Amino acid sequence: MKHRFLAIAGTAAVAALAVSSLASAETLLMKRVREERGMHAPHRGMSMAQVERQFGAPNAKLNPAGGDTPKHPVINRWEYPGYTVYFERNIVIDSVATHASPTELGPKHE
């Protein structure tokens, strides 16, 4: 009986720890989403020239993707500290914060 109680207590402790970890990860993600919304980064509709003029040269200009058919336009990506800018041809379609840790989901550096 004593061993059964210890097994149940141990399982409950592990479950509580797992729920606590999930809540912590969820809080981190929610905080990052709020930070991303307020980040100073290029916005949709800006041209490459406007981005470079306002934010400076990127750390890296990654190889373009797409462009194989008219339905798949060229997508360019520029990396800046803390975020990546995505262009359709030469117009910004989105700026995305770089993930904070290897375990956080988000854009990956190449």
Backbone as XML, in Angstrom:
<?xml version="1.0"?>
<chain id="A" units="angstrom">
  <residue number="1" name="MET">
    <atom name="N" x="0.826" y="-1.184" z="0.000"/>
    <atom name="CA" x="0.000" y="0.000" z="0.000"/>
    <atom name="C" x="0.876" y="1.256" z="0.000"/>
  </residue>
  <residue number="2" name="LYS">
    <atom name="N" x="1.965" y="1.210" z="0.791"/>
    <atom name="CA" x="2.852" y="2.359" z="0.880"/>
    <atom name="C" x="3.506" y="2.629" z="-0.485"/>
  </residue>
  <residue number="3" name="HIS">
    <atom name="N" x="3.891" y="1.566" z="-1.211"/>
    <atom name="CA" x="4.531" y="1.722" z="-2.516"/>
    <atom name="C" x="3.551" y="2.300" z="-3.539"/>
  </residue>
  <residue number="4" name="ARG">
    <atom name="N" x="2.296" y="1.869" z="-3.434"/>
    <atom name="CA" x="1.278" y="2.396" z="-4.349"/>
    <atom name="C" x="1.089" y="3.892" z="-4.121"/>
  </residue>
  <residue number="5" name="PHE">
    <atom name="N" x="1.047" y="4.323" z="-2.870"/>
    <atom name="CA" x="0.911" y="5.742" z="-2.542"/>
    <atom name="C" x="2.105" y="6.535" z="-3.092"/>
  </residue>
  <residue number="6" name="LEU">
    <atom name="N" x="3.301" y="6.000" z="-2.928"/>
    <atom name="CA" x="4.487" y="6.688" z="-3.441"/>
    <atom name="C" x="4.453" y="6.801" z="-4.966"/>
  </residue>
  <residue number="7" name="ALA">
    <atom name="N" x="3.988" y="5.747" z="-5.630"/>
    <atom name="CA" x="3.891" y="5.774" z="-7.094"/>
    <atom name="C" x="2.888" y="6.829" z="-7.541"/>
  </residue>
  <residue number="8" name="ILE">
    <atom name="N" x="1.748" y="6.898" z="-6.873"/>
    <atom name="CA" x="0.726" y="7.899" z="-7.222"/>
    <atom name="C" x="1.252" y="9.303" z="-6.948"/>
  </residue>
  <residue number="9" name="ALA">
    <atom name="N" x="1.905" y="9.488" z="-5.807"/>
    <atom name="CA" x="2.460" y="10.801" z="-5.453"/>
    <atom name="C" x="3.541" y="11.213" z="-6.450"/>
  </residue>
  <residue number="10" name="GLY">
    <atom name="N" x="4.377" y="10.270" z="-6.855"/>
    <atom name="CA" x="5.430" y="10.560" z="-7.838"/>
    <atom name="C" x="4.840" y="10.949" z="-9.185"/>
  </residue>
  <residue number="11" name="THR">
    <atom name="N" x="3.815" y="10.214" z="-9.620"/>
    <atom name="CA" x="3.151" y="10.519" z="-10.899"/>
    <atom name="C" x="2.515" y="11.903" z="-10.843"/>
  </residue>
  <residue number="12" name="ALA">
    <atom name="N" x="1.874" y="12.219" z="-9.726"/>
    <atom name="CA" x="1.251" y="13.536" z="-9.571"/>
    <atom name="C" x="2.298" y="14.642" z="-9.615"/>
  </residue>
  <residue number="13" name="ALA">
    <atom name="N" x="3.451" y="14.419" z="-9.012"/>
    <atom name="CA" x="4.521" y="15.422" z="-9.010"/>
    <atom name="C" x="5.055" y="15.651" z="-10.420"/>
  </residue>
  <residue number="14" name="VAL">
    <atom name="N" x="5.239" y="14.563" z="-11.166"/>
    <atom name="CA" x="5.725" y="14.681" z="-12.547"/>
    <atom name="C" x="4.697" y="15.423" z="-13.396"/>
  </residue>
  <residue number="15" name="ALA">
    <atom name="N" x="3.414" y="15.107" z="-13.231"/>
    <atom name="CA" x="2.353" y="15.775" z="-13.993"/>
    <atom name="C" x="2.313" y="17.263" z="-13.664"/>
  </residue>
  <residue number="16" name="ALA">
    <atom name="N" x="2.454" y="17.606" z="-12.402"/>
    <atom name="CA" x="2.456" y="19.017" z="-11.999"/>
    <atom name="C" x="3.641" y="19.757" z="-12.611"/>
  </residue>
  <residue number="17" name="LEU">
    <atom name="N" x="4.788" y="19.117" z="-12.649"/>
    <atom name="CA" x="5.977" y="19.719" z="-13.244"/>
    <atom name="C" x="5.773" y="19.932" z="-14.741"/>
  </residue>
  <residue number="18" name="ALA">
    <atom name="N" x="5.172" y="18.959" z="-15.416"/>
    <atom name="CA" x="4.926" y="19.078" z="-16.857"/>
    <atom name="C" x="3.957" y="20.220" z="-17.141"/>
  </residue>
  <residue number="19" name="VAL">
    <atom name="N" x="2.900" y="20.345" z="-16.361"/>
    <atom name="CA" x="1.935" y="21.433" z="-16.549"/>
    <atom name="C" x="2.611" y="22.769" z="-16.292"/>
  </residue>
  <residue number="20" name="SER">
    <atom name="N" x="3.449" y="22.831" z="-15.275"/>
    <atom name="CA" x="4.182" y="24.053" z="-14.960"/>
    <atom name="C" x="5.094" y="24.450" z="-16.115"/>
  </residue>
  <residue number="21" name="SER">
    <atom name="N" x="5.789" y="23.481" z="-16.716"/>
    <atom name="CA" x="6.677" y="23.762" z="-17.844"/>
    <atom name="C" x="5.891" y="24.257" z="-19.039"/>
  </residue>
  <residue number="22" name="LEU">
    <atom name="N" x="4.740" y="23.639" z="-19.295"/>
    <atom name="CA" x="3.896" y="24.067" z="-20.408"/>
    <atom name="C" x="3.424" y="25.494" z="-20.201"/>
  </residue>
  <residue number="23" name="ALA">
    <atom name="N" x="2.992" y="25.817" z="-19.009"/>
    <atom name="CA" x="2.526" y="27.165" z="-18.720"/>
    <atom name="C" x="3.649" y="28.172" z="-18.909"/>
  </residue>
  <residue number="24" name="SER">
    <atom name="N" x="4.849" y="27.805" z="-18.507"/>
    <atom name="CA" x="5.998" y="28.682" z="-18.673"/>
    <atom name="C" x="6.304" y="28.904" z="-20.143"/>
  </residue>
  <residue number="25" name="ALA">
    <atom name="N" x="6.283" y="27.844" z="-20.944"/>
    <atom name="CA" x="6.555" y="27.965" z="-22.380"/>
    <atom name="C" x="5.474" y="28.794" z="-23.049"/>
  </residue>
  <residue number="26" name="GLU">
    <atom name="N" x="4.221" y="28.602" z="-22.644"/>
    <atom name="CA" x="3.123" y="29.356" z="-23.215"/>
    <atom name="C" x="3.271" y="30.837" z="-22.887"/>
  </residue>
  <residue number="27" name="THR">
    <atom name="N" x="3.672" y="31.152" z="-21.672"/>
    <atom name="CA" x="3.882" y="32.535" z="-21.275"/>
    <atom name="C" x="4.990" y="33.157" z="-22.111"/>
  </residue>
  <residue number="28" name="LEU">
    <atom name="N" x="6.082" y="32.420" z="-22.333"/>
    <atom name="CA" x="7.185" y="32.919" z="-23.144"/>
    <atom name="C" x="6.696" y="33.228" z="-24.548"/>
  </residue>
  <residue number="29" name="LEU">
    <atom name="N" x="5.929" y="32.314" z="-25.147"/>
    <atom name="CA" x="5.428" y="32.521" z="-26.494"/>
    <atom name="C" x="4.515" y="33.737" z="-26.552"/>
  </residue>
  <residue number="30" name="MET">
    <atom name="N" x="3.618" y="33.868" z="-25.586"/>
    <atom name="CA" x="2.706" y="35.015" z="-25.573"/>
    <atom name="C" x="3.489" y="36.317" z="-25.436"/>
  </residue>
  <residue number="31" name="LYS">
    <atom name="N" x="4.508" y="36.323" z="-24.591"/>
    <atom name="CA" x="5.334" y="37.520" z="-24.408"/>
    <atom name="C" x="6.056" y="37.856" z="-25.708"/>
  </residue>
  <residue number="32" name="ARG">
    <atom name="N" x="6.579" y="36.836" z="-26.399"/>
    <atom name="CA" x="7.295" y="37.076" z="-27.656"/>
    <atom name="C" x="6.353" y="37.627" z="-28.727"/>
  </residue>
  <residue number="33" name="VAL">
    <atom name="N" x="5.100" y="37.151" z="-28.766"/>
    <atom name="CA" x="4.146" y="37.662" z="-29.745"/>
    <atom name="C" x="3.888" y="39.139" z="-29.487"/>
  </residue>
  <residue number="34" name="ARG">
    <atom name="N" x="3.724" y="39.518" z="-28.228"/>
    <atom name="CA" x="3.521" y="40.940" z="-27.890"/>
    <atom name="C" x="4.733" y="41.767" z="-28.293"/>
  </residue>
  <residue number="35" name="GLU">
    <atom name="N" x="5.934" y="41.252" z="-28.033"/>
    <atom name="CA" x="7.153" y="41.977" z="-28.394"/>
    <atom name="C" x="7.263" y="42.132" z="-29.904"/>
  </residue>
  <residue number="36" name="GLU">
    <atom name="N" x="6.904" y="41.074" z="-30.628"/>
    <atom name="CA" x="7.006" y="41.103" z="-32.087"/>
    <atom name="C" x="6.062" y="42.147" z="-32.667"/>
  </residue>
  <residue number="37" name="ARG">
    <atom name="N" x="4.872" y="42.251" z="-32.126"/>
    <atom name="CA" x="3.911" y="43.241" z="-32.621"/>
    <atom name="C" x="4.443" y="44.656" z="-32.461"/>
  </residue>
  <residue number="38" name="GLY">
    <atom name="N" x="5.202" y="44.899" z="-31.412"/>
    <atom name="CA" x="5.709" y="46.232" z="-31.148"/>
    <atom name="C" x="7.105" y="46.484" z="-31.690"/>
  </residue>
  <residue number="39" name="MET">
    <atom name="N" x="7.699" y="45.507" z="-32.381"/>
    <atom name="CA" x="9.081" y="45.668" z="-32.821"/>
    <atom name="C" x="9.176" y="46.691" z="-33.954"/>
  </residue>
  <residue number="40" name="HIS">
    <atom name="N" x="10.267" y="47.395" z="-33.956"/>
    <atom name="CA" x="10.549" y="48.387" z="-34.989"/>
    <atom name="C" x="11.221" y="47.648" z="-36.141"/>
  </residue>
  <residue number="41" name="ALA">
    <atom name="N" x="10.441" y="47.385" z="-37.188"/>
    <atom name="CA" x="10.938" y="46.622" z="-38.329"/>
    <atom name="C" x="10.196" y="47.098" z="-39.573"/>
  </residue>
  <residue number="42" name="PRO">
    <atom name="N" x="10.715" y="46.767" z="-40.750"/>
    <atom name="CA" x="10.026" y="47.151" z="-41.985"/>
    <atom name="C" x="8.594" y="46.610" z="-42.006"/>
  </residue>
  <residue number="43" name="HIS">
    <atom name="N" x="7.692" y="47.371" z="-42.607"/>
    <atom name="CA" x="6.297" y="46.949" z="-42.661"/>
    <atom name="C" x="5.881" y="46.641" z="-44.094"/>
  </residue>
  <residue number="44" name="ARG">
    <atom name="N" x="4.797" y="45.919" z="-44.212"/>
    <atom name="CA" x="4.257" y="45.473" z="-45.502"/>
    <atom name="C" x="4.119" y="46.665" z="-46.450"/>
  </residue>
  <residue number="45" name="GLY">
    <atom name="N" x="4.571" y="46.460" z="-47.690"/>
    <atom name="CA" x="4.420" y="47.476" z="-48.724"/>
    <atom name="C" x="5.659" y="48.307" z="-48.989"/>
  </residue>
  <residue number="46" name="MET">
    <atom name="N" x="6.640" y="48.269" z="-48.077"/>
    <atom name="CA" x="7.870" y="49.028" z="-48.301"/>
    <atom name="C" x="8.692" y="48.366" z="-49.408"/>
  </residue>
  <residue number="47" name="SER">
    <atom name="N" x="9.424" y="49.170" z="-50.158"/>
    <atom name="CA" x="10.310" y="48.619" z="-51.185"/>
    <atom name="C" x="11.660" y="48.268" z="-50.562"/>
  </residue>
  <residue number="48" name="MET">
    <atom name="N" x="12.453" y="47.498" z="-51.289"/>
    <atom name="CA" x="13.801" y="47.157" z="-50.809"/>
    <atom name="C" x="14.617" y="48.423" z="-50.578"/>
  </residue>
  <residue number="49" name="ALA">
    <atom name="N" x="14.492" y="49.378" z="-51.485"/>
    <atom name="CA" x="15.252" y="50.630" z="-51.348"/>
    <atom name="C" x="14.832" y="51.382" z="-50.086"/>
  </residue>
  <residue number="50" name="GLN">
    <atom name="N" x="13.528" y="51.436" z="-49.811"/>
    <atom name="CA" x="13.057" y="52.101" z="-48.599"/>
    <atom name="C" x="13.568" y="51.401" z="-47.348"/>
  </residue>
  <residue number="51" name="VAL">
    <atom name="N" x="13.538" y="50.065" z="-47.358"/>
    <atom name="CA" x="14.013" y="49.299" z="-46.198"/>
    <atom name="C" x="15.487" y="49.588" z="-45.957"/>
  </residue>
  <residue number="52" name="GLU">
    <atom name="N" x="16.280" y="49.527" z="-47.007"/>
    <atom name="CA" x="17.719" y="49.751" z="-46.847"/>
    <atom name="C" x="18.008" y="51.186" z="-46.412"/>
  </residue>
  <residue number="53" name="ARG">
    <atom name="N" x="17.245" y="52.132" z="-46.921"/>
    <atom name="CA" x="17.438" y="53.532" z="-46.542"/>
    <atom name="C" x="17.073" y="53.754" z="-45.068"/>
  </residue>
  <residue number="54" name="GLN">
    <atom name="N" x="15.973" y="53.158" z="-44.617"/>
    <atom name="CA" x="15.503" y="53.385" z="-43.251"/>
    <atom name="C" x="16.176" y="52.500" z="-42.209"/>
  </residue>
  <residue number="55" name="PHE">
    <atom name="N" x="16.506" y="51.262" z="-42.570"/>
    <atom name="CA" x="17.031" y="50.310" z="-41.588"/>
    <atom name="C" x="18.492" y="49.935" z="-41.820"/>
  </residue>
  <residue number="56" name="GLY">
    <atom name="N" x="19.077" y="50.422" z="-42.894"/>
    <atom name="CA" x="20.466" y="50.105" z="-43.193"/>
    <atom name="C" x="20.598" y="48.796" z="-43.937"/>
  </residue>
  <residue number="57" name="ALA">
    <atom name="N" x="21.838" y="48.473" z="-44.258"/>
    <atom name="CA" x="22.106" y="47.218" z="-44.975"/>
    <atom name="C" x="21.839" y="46.030" z="-44.059"/>
  </residue>
  <residue number="58" name="PRO">
    <atom name="N" x="21.274" y="44.947" z="-44.598"/>
    <atom name="CA" x="21.028" y="43.764" z="-43.755"/>
    <atom name="C" x="22.329" y="43.047" z="-43.432"/>
  </residue>
  <residue number="59" name="ASN">
    <atom name="N" x="22.284" y="42.218" z="-42.391"/>
    <atom name="CA" x="23.441" y="41.380" z="-42.059"/>
    <atom name="C" x="23.695" y="40.371" z="-43.169"/>
  </residue>
  <residue number="60" name="ALA">
    <atom name="N" x="22.610" y="39.880" z="-43.776"/>
    <atom name="CA" x="22.733" y="38.891" z="-44.854"/>
    <atom name="C" x="21.546" y="39.002" z="-45.790"/>
  </residue>
  <residue number="61" name="LYS">
    <atom name="N" x="21.819" y="38.812" z="-47.072"/>
    <atom name="CA" x="20.771" y="38.686" z="-48.075"/>
    <atom name="C" x="20.793" y="37.223" z="-48.502"/>
  </residue>
  <residue number="62" name="LEU">
    <atom name="N" x="19.764" y="36.484" z="-48.097"/>
    <atom name="CA" x="19.712" y="35.052" z="-48.367"/>
    <atom name="C" x="19.338" y="34.789" z="-49.821"/>
  </residue>
  <residue number="63" name="ASN">
    <atom name="N" x="19.662" y="33.601" z="-50.307"/>
    <atom name="CA" x="19.343" y="33.228" z="-51.687"/>
    <atom name="C" x="17.843" y="33.323" z="-51.924"/>
  </residue>
  <residue number="64" name="PRO">
    <atom name="N" x="17.436" y="33.883" z="-53.080"/>
    <atom name="CA" x="16.004" y="33.967" z="-53.374"/>
    <atom name="C" x="15.396" y="32.580" z="-53.579"/>
  </residue>
  <residue number="65" name="ALA">
    <atom name="N" x="14.097" y="32.495" z="-53.337"/>
    <atom name="CA" x="13.362" y="31.246" z="-53.549"/>
    <atom name="C" x="12.201" y="31.531" z="-54.490"/>
  </residue>
  <residue number="66" name="GLY">
    <atom name="N" x="11.715" y="30.496" z="-55.166"/>
    <atom name="CA" x="10.581" y="30.660" z="-56.065"/>
    <atom name="C" x="10.991" y="31.250" z="-57.396"/>
  </residue>
  <residue number="67" name="GLY">
    <atom name="N" x="10.031" y="31.891" z="-58.067"/>
    <atom name="CA" x="10.304" y="32.504" z="-59.350"/>
    <atom name="C" x="10.237" y="31.548" z="-60.514"/>
  </residue>
  <residue number="68" name="ASP">
    <atom name="N" x="9.836" y="30.293" z="-60.256"/>
    <atom name="CA" x="9.816" y="29.304" z="-61.329"/>
    <atom name="C" x="8.592" y="29.433" z="-62.235"/>
  </residue>
  <residue number="69" name="THR">
    <atom name="N" x="7.512" y="30.041" z="-61.734"/>
    <atom name="CA" x="6.318" y="30.295" z="-62.544"/>
    <atom name="C" x="5.720" y="31.633" z="-62.119"/>
  </residue>
  <residue number="70" name="PRO">
    <atom name="N" x="4.849" y="32.216" z="-62.946"/>
    <atom name="CA" x="4.210" y="33.472" z="-62.546"/>
    <atom name="C" x="3.411" y="33.353" z="-61.244"/>
  </residue>
  <residue number="71" name="LYS">
    <atom name="N" x="2.901" y="32.154" z="-60.949"/>
    <atom name="CA" x="2.146" y="31.958" z="-59.702"/>
    <atom name="C" x="3.061" y="31.827" z="-58.485"/>
  </residue>
  <residue number="72" name="HIS">
    <atom name="N" x="4.361" y="31.657" z="-58.729"/>
    <atom name="CA" x="5.339" y="31.532" z="-57.648"/>
    <atom name="C" x="6.385" y="32.631" z="-57.808"/>
  </residue>
  <residue number="73" name="PRO">
    <atom name="N" x="6.078" y="33.843" z="-57.343"/>
    <atom name="CA" x="7.037" y="34.941" z="-57.519"/>
    <atom name="C" x="8.299" y="34.726" z="-56.692"/>
  </residue>
  <residue number="74" name="VAL">
    <atom name="N" x="9.320" y="35.458" z="-57.038"/>
    <atom name="CA" x="10.581" y="35.384" z="-56.301"/>
    <atom name="C" x="10.360" y="35.929" z="-54.887"/>
  </residue>
  <residue number="75" name="ILE">
    <atom name="N" x="10.813" y="35.172" z="-53.897"/>
    <atom name="CA" x="10.767" y="35.595" z="-52.490"/>
    <atom name="C" x="12.203" y="35.820" z="-52.042"/>
  </residue>
  <residue number="76" name="ASN">
    <atom name="N" x="12.475" y="37.041" z="-51.603"/>
    <atom name="CA" x="13.795" y="37.391" z="-51.078"/>
    <atom name="C" x="13.707" y="37.528" z="-49.569"/>
  </residue>
  <residue number="77" name="ARG">
    <atom name="N" x="14.802" y="37.193" z="-48.881"/>
    <atom name="CA" x="14.853" y="37.307" z="-47.416"/>
    <atom name="C" x="16.114" y="38.050" z="-47.012"/>
  </residue>
  <residue number="78" name="TRP">
    <atom name="N" x="15.921" y="39.041" z="-46.172"/>
    <atom name="CA" x="17.052" y="39.776" z="-45.618"/>
    <atom name="C" x="17.052" y="39.585" z="-44.118"/>
  </residue>
  <residue number="79" name="GLU">
    <atom name="N" x="18.209" y="39.273" z="-43.565"/>
    <atom name="CA" x="18.334" y="39.103" z="-42.111"/>
    <atom name="C" x="18.910" y="40.355" z="-41.468"/>
  </residue>
  <residue number="80" name="TYR">
    <atom name="N" x="18.221" y="40.796" z="-40.438"/>
    <atom name="CA" x="18.676" y="41.895" z="-39.580"/>
    <atom name="C" x="18.795" y="41.334" z="-38.163"/>
  </residue>
  <residue number="81" name="PRO">
    <atom name="N" x="19.491" y="42.029" z="-37.274"/>
    <atom name="CA" x="19.559" y="41.541" z="-35.886"/>
    <atom name="C" x="18.153" y="41.485" z="-35.268"/>
  </residue>
  <residue number="82" name="GLY">
    <atom name="N" x="17.706" y="40.308" z="-34.928"/>
    <atom name="CA" x="16.421" y="40.152" z="-34.247"/>
    <atom name="C" x="15.234" y="39.858" z="-35.143"/>
  </residue>
  <residue number="83" name="TYR">
    <atom name="N" x="15.359" y="40.016" z="-36.458"/>
    <atom name="CA" x="14.232" y="39.724" z="-37.333"/>
    <atom name="C" x="14.698" y="39.456" z="-38.762"/>
  </residue>
  <residue number="84" name="THR">
    <atom name="N" x="13.795" y="38.846" z="-39.548"/>
    <atom name="CA" x="14.028" y="38.580" z="-40.962"/>
    <atom name="C" x="12.924" y="39.271" z="-41.746"/>
  </residue>
  <residue number="85" name="VAL">
    <atom name="N" x="13.292" y="39.924" z="-42.843"/>
    <atom name="CA" x="12.322" y="40.607" z="-43.700"/>
    <atom name="C" x="12.103" y="39.753" z="-44.941"/>
  </residue>
  <residue number="86" name="TYR">
    <atom name="N" x="10.844" y="39.509" z="-45.281"/>
    <atom name="CA" x="10.475" y="38.734" z="-46.455"/>
    <atom name="C" x="9.901" y="39.663" z="-47.515"/>
  </residue>
  <residue number="87" name="PHE">
    <atom name="N" x="10.422" y="39.535" z="-48.731"/>
    <atom name="CA" x="9.969" y="40.356" z="-49.859"/>
    <atom name="C" x="9.354" y="39.461" z="-50.930"/>
  </residue>
  <residue number="88" name="GLU">
    <atom name="N" x="8.280" y="39.921" z="-51.553"/>
    <atom name="CA" x="7.790" y="39.311" z="-52.786"/>
    <atom name="C" x="8.313" y="40.216" z="-53.886"/>
  </residue>
  <residue number="89" name="ARG">
    <atom name="N" x="9.180" y="39.676" z="-54.684"/>
    <atom name="CA" x="9.965" y="40.444" z="-55.650"/>
    <atom name="C" x="10.753" y="41.497" z="-54.869"/>
  </residue>
  <residue number="90" name="ASN">
    <atom name="N" x="10.338" y="42.764" z="-54.878"/>
    <atom name="CA" x="11.097" y="43.779" z="-54.137"/>
    <atom name="C" x="10.230" y="44.530" z="-53.128"/>
  </residue>
  <residue number="91" name="ILE">
    <atom name="N" x="9.073" y="43.959" z="-52.756"/>
    <atom name="CA" x="8.152" y="44.610" z="-51.819"/>
    <atom name="C" x="8.020" y="43.754" z="-50.551"/>
  </residue>
  <residue number="92" name="VAL">
    <atom name="N" x="8.096" y="44.407" z="-49.387"/>
    <atom name="CA" x="7.979" y="43.695" z="-48.107"/>
    <atom name="C" x="6.595" y="43.058" z="-47.988"/>
  </residue>
  <residue number="93" name="ILE">
    <atom name="N" x="6.586" y="41.772" z="-47.639"/>
    <atom name="CA" x="5.319" y="41.103" z="-47.326"/>
    <atom name="C" x="5.209" y="40.800" z="-45.827"/>
  </residue>
  <residue number="94" name="ASP">
    <atom name="N" x="6.374" y="40.729" z="-45.129"/>
    <atom name="CA" x="6.325" y="40.492" z="-43.683"/>
    <atom name="C" x="7.699" y="40.655" z="-43.066"/>
  </residue>
  <residue number="95" name="SER">
    <atom name="N" x="7.724" y="41.000" z="-41.792"/>
    <atom name="CA" x="8.936" y="41.010" z="-40.974"/>
    <atom name="C" x="8.648" y="40.108" z="-39.787"/>
  </residue>
  <residue number="96" name="VAL">
    <atom name="N" x="9.543" y="39.155" z="-39.536"/>
    <atom name="CA" x="9.301" y="38.140" z="-38.508"/>
    <atom name="C" x="10.461" y="38.132" z="-37.519"/>
  </residue>
  <residue number="97" name="ALA">
    <atom name="N" x="10.129" y="38.188" z="-36.225"/>
    <atom name="CA" x="11.159" y="38.135" z="-35.191"/>
    <atom name="C" x="11.888" y="36.803" z="-35.247"/>
  </residue>
  <residue number="98" name="THR">
    <atom name="N" x="13.187" y="36.841" z="-35.048"/>
    <atom name="CA" x="13.999" y="35.632" z="-35.001"/>
    <atom name="C" x="13.726" y="34.932" z="-33.684"/>
  </residue>
  <residue number="99" name="HIS">
    <atom name="N" x="13.659" y="33.582" z="-33.730"/>
    <atom name="CA" x="13.374" y="32.850" z="-32.494"/>
    <atom name="C" x="14.497" y="33.039" z="-31.484"/>
  </residue>
  <residue number="100" name="ALA">
    <atom name="N" x="14.125" y="32.968" z="-30.210"/>
    <atom name="CA" x="15.060" y="33.252" z="-29.128"/>
    <atom name="C" x="15.920" y="32.072" z="-28.734"/>
  </residue>
  <residue number="101" name="SER">
    <atom name="N" x="15.441" y="30.858" z="-28.965"/>
    <atom name="CA" x="16.203" y="29.683" z="-28.555"/>
    <atom name="C" x="15.990" y="28.560" z="-29.564"/>
  </residue>
  <residue number="102" name="PRO">
    <atom name="N" x="16.858" y="27.557" z="-29.552"/>
    <atom name="CA" x="16.690" y="26.444" z="-30.499"/>
    <atom name="C" x="15.382" y="25.672" z="-30.331"/>
  </residue>
  <residue number="103" name="THR">
    <atom name="N" x="14.779" y="25.729" z="-29.143"/>
    <atom name="CA" x="13.553" y="24.976" z="-28.915"/>
    <atom name="C" x="12.304" y="25.771" z="-29.261"/>
  </residue>
  <residue number="104" name="GLU">
    <atom name="N" x="12.428" y="27.078" z="-29.482"/>
    <atom name="CA" x="11.268" y="27.890" z="-29.814"/>
    <atom name="C" x="11.008" y="27.798" z="-31.312"/>
  </residue>
  <residue number="105" name="LEU">
    <atom name="N" x="9.745" y="27.649" z="-31.689"/>
    <atom name="CA" x="9.412" y="27.568" z="-33.102"/>
    <atom name="C" x="9.448" y="28.949" z="-33.718"/>
  </residue>
  <residue number="106" name="GLY">
    <atom name="N" x="9.953" y="29.054" z="-34.922"/>
    <atom name="CA" x="10.035" y="30.307" z="-35.624"/>
    <atom name="C" x="10.996" y="30.178" z="-36.775"/>
  </residue>
  <residue number="107" name="PRO">
    <atom name="N" x="11.291" y="31.270" z="-37.471"/>
    <atom name="CA" x="12.207" y="31.164" z="-38.609"/>
    <atom name="C" x="13.586" y="30.721" z="-38.169"/>
  </residue>
  <residue number="108" name="LYS">
    <atom name="N" x="14.204" y="29.891" z="-38.959"/>
    <atom name="CA" x="15.526" y="29.377" z="-38.628"/>
    <atom name="C" x="16.568" y="30.067" z="-39.506"/>
  </residue>
  <residue number="109" name="HIS">
    <atom name="N" x="17.721" y="30.323" z="-38.945"/>
    <atom name="CA" x="18.818" y="30.885" z="-39.724"/>
    <atom name="C" x="19.447" y="29.786" z="-40.557"/>
  </residue>
  <residue number="110" name="GLU">
    <atom name="N" x="19.945" y="30.137" z="-41.719"/>
    <atom name="CA" x="20.609" y="29.147" z="-42.571"/>
    <atom name="C" x="22.089" y="29.206" z="-42.352"/>
  </residue>
</chain>
